Amino acid sequence: MFYYVWCNDPFDSSKKNTLQEIHEKIHYIEGAEQISKSEQTIHDVIIWTLVYEKYYFRVGSYASATIVLTEHGQGQTACVVSSGGGTGIANLSLGANRKFAKECVQALEACGFHIIESDLDREEKGFVGRFLK
């Protein structure tokens, strides 16, 4: 699961949230637990890498989301990548990672971001198609 989101109006500073405010919105997703937070500054670019994990009782497993927030000048971008595992022989997550990614994207949308690219835009292969060339 992959989402790439971009701030609505990077030139309107009245609508811009700080990286800390964005982090707090994501941090309060119900049931999400922060695993890691890394902050880096390279010249005038600030990069925050946030890793969250959430337990889904219905599938008996965890889903994780890695969110990379980037601030450069007036612009901000975010990339959300989620993954999940399941239980049983097939190790199916039954969409828990997709749900968690959507919750993260909704938190970013509440901060003024909008989706510019998503794996949902790409053709889905289905379960069997993932293993066939």
Phi and psi restraints in degrees (value plus and minus 20) as a CYANA .aco file:
   2 PHE   PHI    -159.4  -119.4
   2 PHE   PSI     113.8   153.8
   3 TYR   PHI    -152.0  -112.0
   3 TYR   PSI     121.4   161.4
   4 TYR   PHI    -142.3  -102.3
   4 TYR   PSI      99.6   139.6
   5 VAL   PHI    -139.1   -99.1
   5 VAL   PSI     133.3   173.3
   6 TRP   PHI    -156.5  -116.5
   6 TRP   PSI     123.9   163.9
   7 CYS   PHI     -80.0   -40.0
   7 CYS   PSI     118.0   158.0
   8 ASN   PHI     -73.5   -33.5
   8 ASN   PSI     -76.8   -36.8
   9 ASP   PHI    -154.5  -114.5
   9 ASP   PSI      70.9   110.9
  10 PRO   PHI     -86.6   -46.6
  10 PRO   PSI     -32.0     8.0
  11 PHE   PHI    -120.7   -80.7
  11 PHE   PSI     -22.6    17.4
  12 ASP   PHI    -124.0   -84.0
  12 ASP   PSI      74.6   114.6
  13 SER   PHI     -88.2   -48.2
  13 SER   PSI     -36.8     3.2
  14 SER   PHI     -89.6   -49.6
  14 SER   PSI     -44.6    -4.6
  15 LYS   PHI    -115.3   -75.3
  15 LYS   PSI     -26.4    13.6
  16 LYS   PHI    -101.8   -61.8
  16 LYS   PSI     111.9   151.9
  17 ASN   PHI    -115.7   -75.7
  17 ASN   PSI     132.0   172.0
  18 THR   PHI     -94.4   -54.4
  18 THR   PSI     142.5   182.5
  19 LEU   PHI     -80.9   -40.9
  19 LEU   PSI     -54.0   -14.0
  20 GLN   PHI     -85.1   -45.1
  20 GLN   PSI     -61.4   -21.4
  21 GLU   PHI     -85.2   -45.2
  21 GLU   PSI     -59.7   -19.7
  22 ILE   PHI     -84.2   -44.2
  22 ILE   PSI     -64.7   -24.7
  23 HIS   PHI     -78.4   -38.4
  23 HIS   PSI     -61.2   -21.2
  24 GLU   PHI     -85.3   -45.3
  24 GLU   PSI     -57.3   -17.3
  25 LYS   PHI     -82.3   -42.3
  25 LYS   PSI     -64.4   -24.4
  26 ILE   PHI     -88.5   -48.5
  26 ILE   PSI     -59.1   -19.1
  27 HIS   PHI     -81.1   -41.1
  27 HIS   PSI     -46.0    -6.0
  28 TYR   PHI    -116.2   -76.2
  28 TYR   PSI      -1.4    38.6
  29 ILE   PHI     -86.7   -46.7
  29 ILE   PSI     110.1   150.1
  30 GLU   PHI     -77.1   -37.1
  30 GLU   PSI     105.2   145.2
  31 GLY   PHI      63.4   103.4
  31 GLY   PSI     -25.0    15.0
  32 ALA   PHI    -101.7   -61.7
  32 ALA   PSI     116.7   156.7
  33 GLU   PHI    -139.3   -99.3
  33 GLU   PSI     107.4   147.4
  34 GLN   PHI     -94.5   -54.5
  34 GLN   PSI     107.5   147.5
  35 ILE   PHI    -118.4   -78.4
  35 ILE   PSI     -58.8   -18.8
  36 SER   PHI    -174.0  -134.0
  36 SER   PSI     129.9   169.9
  37 LYS   PHI    -163.0  -123.0
  37 LYS   PSI     105.1   145.1
  38 SER   PHI    -146.4  -106.4
  38 SER   PSI     113.7   153.7
  39 GLU   PHI    -140.2  -100.2
  39 GLU   PSI     112.1   152.1
  40 GLN   PHI    -156.8  -116.8
  40 GLN   PSI     125.9   165.9
  41 THR   PHI    -147.4  -107.4
  41 THR   PSI     103.7   143.7
  42 ILE   PHI    -144.3  -104.3
  42 ILE   PSI      87.9   127.9
  43 HIS   PHI      36.6    76.6
  43 HIS   PSI    -135.9   -95.9
  44 ASP   PHI    -124.3   -84.3
  44 ASP   PSI      -3.3    36.7
  45 VAL   PHI    -126.9   -86.9
  45 VAL   PSI     106.8   146.8
  46 ILE   PHI    -127.8   -87.8
  46 ILE   PSI     109.4   149.4
  47 ILE   PHI    -145.3  -105.3
  47 ILE   PSI     103.5   143.5
  48 TRP   PHI    -133.5   -93.5
  48 TRP   PSI     109.9   149.9
  49 THR   PHI    -133.7   -93.7
  49 THR   PSI      99.0   139.0
  50 LEU   PHI    -136.7   -96.7
  50 LEU   PSI     113.8   153.8
  51 VAL   PHI    -142.5  -102.5
  51 VAL   PSI     106.1   146.1
  52 TYR   PHI    -143.4  -103.4
  52 TYR   PSI     136.9   176.9
  53 GLU   PHI    -156.4  -116.4
  53 GLU   PSI     125.6   165.6
  54 LYS   PHI    -162.2  -122.2
  54 LYS   PSI     114.8   154.8
  55 TYR   PHI    -111.3   -71.3
  55 TYR   PSI     113.0   153.0
  56 TYR   PHI    -133.6   -93.6
  56 TYR   PSI      89.7   129.7
  57 PHE   PHI     -82.2   -42.2
  57 PHE   PSI     -58.1   -18.1
  58 ARG   PHI     -82.4   -42.4
  58 ARG   PSI     -47.7    -7.7
  59 VAL   PHI    -131.5   -91.5
  59 VAL   PSI     -24.4    15.6
  60 GLY   PHI      45.2    85.2
  60 GLY   PSI      17.4    57.4
  61 SER   PHI    -174.6  -134.6
  61 SER   PSI     157.1   197.1
  62 TYR   PHI    -123.7   -83.7
  62 TYR   PSI     131.8   171.8
  63 ALA   PHI    -141.5  -101.5
  63 ALA   PSI     127.2   167.2
  64 SER   PHI    -143.7  -103.7
  64 SER   PSI     135.1   175.1
  65 ALA   PHI    -156.4  -116.4
  65 ALA   PSI     110.4   150.4
  66 THR   PHI    -129.7   -89.7
  66 THR   PSI     105.5   145.5
  67 ILE   PHI    -141.4  -101.4
  67 ILE   PSI     104.5   144.5
  68 VAL   PHI    -129.7   -89.7
  68 VAL   PSI      93.7   133.7
  69 LEU   PHI    -121.1   -81.1
  69 LEU   PSI     110.7   150.7
  70 THR   PHI    -147.2  -107.2
  70 THR   PSI     112.4   152.4
  71 GLU   PHI    -143.8  -103.8
  71 GLU   PSI     104.9   144.9
  72 HIS   PHI    -159.0  -119.0
  72 HIS   PSI      92.9   132.9
  73 GLY   PHI      41.8    81.8
  73 GLY   PSI    -144.8  -104.8
  74 GLN   PHI    -108.9   -68.9
  74 GLN   PSI     -32.0     8.0
  75 GLY   PHI    -115.0   -75.0
  75 GLY   PSI     130.8   170.8
  76 GLN   PHI    -152.8  -112.8
  76 GLN   PSI     121.4   161.4
  77 THR   PHI    -152.2  -112.2
  77 THR   PSI     142.1   182.1
  78 ALA   PHI    -164.9  -124.9
  78 ALA   PSI     123.4   163.4
  79 CYS   PHI    -148.4  -108.4
  79 CYS   PSI     110.1   150.1
  80 VAL   PHI    -137.7   -97.7
  80 VAL   PSI     104.5   144.5
  81 VAL   PHI    -146.7  -106.7
  81 VAL   PSI     105.6   145.6
  82 SER   PHI    -142.2  -102.2
  82 SER   PSI     137.5   177.5
  83 SER   PHI    -168.8  -128.8
  83 SER   PSI     143.2   183.2
  84 GLY   PHI    -180.0  -140.0
  84 GLY   PSI     135.9   175.9
  85 GLY   PHI    -144.9  -104.9
  85 GLY   PSI     146.7   186.7
  86 GLY   PHI    -149.9  -109.9
  86 GLY   PSI    -180.8  -140.8
  87 THR   PHI    -140.7  -100.7
  87 THR   PSI     145.0   185.0
  88 GLY   PHI      69.3   109.3
  88 GLY   PSI    -197.2  -157.2
  89 ILE   PHI     -83.6   -43.6
  89 ILE   PSI     -62.8   -22.8
  90 ALA   PHI    -100.5   -60.5
  90 ALA   PSI     -33.2     6.8
  91 ASN   PHI      34.5    74.5
  91 ASN   PSI      26.1    66.1
  92 LEU   PHI    -105.4   -65.4
  92 LEU   PSI     117.3   157.3
  93 SER   PHI    -112.3   -72.3
  93 SER   PSI     -29.5    10.5
  94 LEU   PHI      34.8    74.8
  94 LEU   PSI      14.3    54.3
  95 GLY   PHI      65.5   105.5
  95 GLY   PSI     -10.6    29.4
  96 ALA   PHI     -80.9   -40.9
  96 ALA   PSI     -60.2   -20.2
  97 ASN   PHI     -86.1   -46.1
  97 ASN   PSI     -57.0   -17.0
  98 ARG   PHI     -85.4   -45.4
  98 ARG   PSI     -61.5   -21.5
  99 LYS   PHI     -84.6   -44.6
  99 LYS   PSI     -63.2   -23.2
 100 PHE   PHI     -84.8   -44.8
 100 PHE   PSI     -61.7   -21.7
 101 ALA   PHI     -80.9   -40.9
 101 ALA   PSI     -62.4   -22.4
 102 LYS   PHI     -83.1   -43.1
 102 LYS   PSI     -58.4   -18.4
 103 GLU   PHI     -83.7   -43.7
 103 GLU   PSI     -59.9   -19.9
 104 CYS   PHI     -85.4   -45.4
 104 CYS   PSI     -63.2   -23.2
 105 VAL   PHI     -83.9   -43.9
 105 VAL   PSI     -59.6   -19.6
 106 GLN   PHI     -82.1   -42.1
 106 GLN   PSI     -58.6   -18.6
 107 ALA   PHI     -84.7   -44.7
 107 ALA   PSI     -59.0   -19.0
 108 LEU   PHI     -88.6   -48.6
 108 LEU   PSI     -58.6   -18.6
 109 GLU   PHI     -82.3   -42.3
 109 GLU   PSI     -54.4   -14.4
 110 ALA   PHI     -86.4   -46.4
 110 ALA   PSI     -37.8     2.2
 111 CYS   PHI    -116.6   -76.6
 111 CYS   PSI     -13.4    26.6
 112 GLY   PHI      77.3   117.3
 112 GLY   PSI     -11.9    28.1
 113 PHE   PHI    -105.5   -65.5
 113 PHE   PSI     138.6   178.6
 114 HIS   PHI    -160.1  -120.1
 114 HIS   PSI     134.3   174.3
 115 ILE   PHI     -95.7   -55.7
 115 ILE   PSI     110.2   150.2
 116 ILE   PHI    -133.6   -93.6
 116 ILE   PSI     -37.1     2.9
 117 GLU   PHI    -175.6  -135.6
 117 GLU   PSI     124.2   164.2
 118 SER   PHI    -172.4  -132.4
 118 SER   PSI     132.9   172.9
 119 ASP   PHI     -89.2   -49.2
 119 ASP   PSI     -33.9     6.1
 120 LEU   PHI     -88.5   -48.5
 120 LEU   PSI     -40.2    -0.2
 121 ASP   PHI     -95.8   -55.8
 121 ASP   PSI     -38.8     1.2
 122 ARG   PHI    -110.0   -70.0
 122 ARG   PSI     140.2   180.2
 123 GLU   PHI     -88.9   -48.9
 123 GLU   PSI     108.6   148.6
 124 GLU   PHI     -99.9   -59.9
 124 GLU   PSI     114.8   154.8
 125 LYS   PHI    -112.2   -72.2
 125 LYS   PSI     -39.1     0.9
 126 GLY   PHI      61.4   101.4
 126 GLY   PSI     152.0   192.0
 127 PHE   PHI     -82.6   -42.6
 127 PHE   PSI     -70.3   -30.3
 128 VAL   PHI     -89.9   -49.9
 128 VAL   PSI     -57.5   -17.5
 129 GLY   PHI     -82.9   -42.9
 129 GLY   PSI     -42.5    -2.5
 130 ARG   PHI     -87.8   -47.8
 130 ARG   PSI     -43.7    -3.7
 131 PHE   PHI    -123.4   -83.4
 131 PHE   PSI     -26.4    13.6
 132 LEU   PHI    -123.3   -83.3
 132 LEU   PSI     123.5   163.5
